[in-house]
Amino acid sequence: MTSSPRLETSFDSRRDQRIVREWREERLRRLGVPPAHAALFADRVDWHAIADLVARGCPPTLALKIVH
């Protein structure tokens, strides 16, 4: 019987939070939100709500103002 590889189960909350924040910033930038605004609002807005507005034709900066 062979042993299965051990899964890494420890978490570094600061590192994980940074990764999530960077991911949110990237999503906002891909929606057309300027990089400075994406960095400022990444932890303050729901990017899904902004994506919905942009998909309906709302300019990204206006969508950010509406959601914020």
C-alpha positions in Angstrom: 0.0 0.0 0.0 1.4 3.4 -1.0 0.8 6.5 1.0 -0.9 9.4 -0.7 0.8 12.8 -0.8 0.1 15.0 2.2 -2.0 18.0 1.5 -0.8 21.4 2.8 -3.5 22.6 5.2 -1.9 25.5 6.9 -3.1 29.0 5.9 -1.4 32.3 6.0 -4.3 34.7 6.4 -2.4 37.8 5.4 -1.1 36.1 2.3 -4.5 34.7 1.5 -6.1 38.1 1.9 -3.5 39.7 -0.4 -4.2 37.0 -3.0 -7.9 37.6 -2.9 -7.5 41.4 -3.0 -5.2 41.1 -6.0 -7.7 38.8 -7.7 -10.6 41.3 -7.1 -8.4 44.2 -8.4 -7.7 42.2 -11.6 -11.4 41.5 -12.1 -12.3 45.2 -11.7 -9.5 46.1 -14.2 -10.8 43.6 -16.7 -14.2 45.2 -16.4 -12.6 48.5 -17.4 -12.2 50.1 -14.0 -9.0 52.3 -14.0 -6.2 50.6 -12.0 -6.0 53.2 -9.3 -9.8 52.9 -8.7 -9.6 49.1 -8.8 -6.9 49.1 -6.1 -8.8 51.6 -4.0 -12.2 49.8 -4.1 -11.2 46.1 -4.4 -12.2 45.4 -0.8 -15.1 47.8 -0.8 -17.4 46.8 -3.6 -18.9 43.6 -5.0 -17.3 43.2 -8.4 -20.2 41.0 -9.5 -22.6 44.0 -9.2 -20.2 46.1 -11.3 -19.9 43.3 -13.9 -23.7 43.1 -14.2 -24.0 46.9 -14.8 -21.1 46.8 -17.3 -22.7 43.9 -19.1 -25.9 46.1 -19.5 -23.9 48.9 -21.1 -23.0 51.0 -18.1 -19.6 52.6 -18.2 -17.2 51.0 -15.7 -16.5 54.2 -13.7 -20.2 55.0 -13.4 -20.9 51.4 -12.4 -18.3 51.8 -9.6 -20.0 55.0 -8.4 -23.4 53.3 -8.4 -22.2 50.2 -6.5 -20.1 52.2 -4.0 
